[in-house]
């Protein structure tokens, strides 16, 4: 969906991994996701840049990054919350939506069936 929007408007995509964890395993996992998305965007000729951000409040880090790069739109994945307050969207999504000054498109993750040799570590 993000690639389609970028192609439609001739936009550049910033593929950004944001975490509050200092775990090496988490960073490796996020790096592998960024590589996968980058490979896809490169294959369909959508211009992109990548970045890795760390901060105690990932919603604030996300919104701060939006301002830094002067983004026109942010697309986030909606995580599934557990409590009543997170019934429809997780707290990260809610915070980004309430703090952002630009449009936020929140996508619900969906399962994708991939070949058996697919790995989130490596290419």
N, C-alpha and C positions, 0 to 999 in steps of 0.2 A: 504494500500500500504506500509506504513512504517513497519508494522508488518511482511509483506511478505518479505521485504528486510532484516529485522533483522533475521528472521528465516533462510533465505537462507544463510546468512553469519555468523550466530551464534553471532550476535551483541546484544548489550544492547541499549535500547532506553531511552533517557532522555526526559521526558514529561515536558516541561517548559512553564509556563504562564509568559508572559512579558507584562508589561503595563507602561504607563506614567501617569496614573490616580491614584489619591489617594482616589478615591471613594470607600466606603465600598461595595456598590452594585456591582461595577465592579469586585472587588476582589472576592466577593462571587460567581459571575457568572463564573469567570475564574477558581476558585477552583472547582466548580461543573464540569466544562469541564475536568479538570485534573483527577478528581475522575472517570468520565465516561471512559476516555481513559485507566486509570490504571486498572479499573475493566475488561475491554476488554482484555488488555495485560496479566493480571493475568490468565484469563480464557483460554488463548491459550498458556500459558507457555512461554511468551516472557519476558526475564529479563528487568526490567525498574527501573528508579529512577525518582523522581519528584522534581521540584524546582519552586519557584516563584520569579521573578525578577522585580525590579522597576528601572526606569531611565527616564530622560527627552527625550532621543532619543532611542526608542526601537530597532532600527536597530543596533546602536552601542552597546547596552547592549547585543543583540543577538550575535553579532560577538565577543565581549569580552568573553562571556560565552563559545562559541565554542573553543576559545583558552585556556580558563581555564581548560576545561575538555578534551582537546586534541581530539576533535571530528573529525571523518573521513568524515562526511557528515551532512548537515543540511537539514531538510525538513520543509518548511514553507507553510502556506496557502496564496494564492494570493488574496489580497483584490481588490475590484473593485474601481478603481480611477475615478474621475470625469473630471479633466482637460485633455487637449490634451496630456500633458506630461505623464499622467497616463492612456493613452488610452488602453494599453494592460496589464499593471500591476500597482498596486498602488505604492506610493512612498516608503513605507516600504520594499516591495519586491525588488524594484529597488536598494535601498540602501544596503540591505543585499547582493544582487547579486554582486554589485560593490565593496563592502568592504571585502567580505569573501575571505579567502585564500584556502578554501576547496570547493568541489562541493556542490551546493545548488539545491535541487529538489523543485520546486515551484508547488504546487497543487492547482487547482481551486476548491473552495468549491462547493459541490453539495447538492441538497435537498435530504433528506432521510425521508421517511415516517415511523414514529414510532407509536407504540400503543398510544392510547388516554391518558393513565395514565402516560405517560413519563413526567418527570419534570427535568429541568436543576438544580434544587435545591434539593439536597438529593439523596439518592440511591434507 
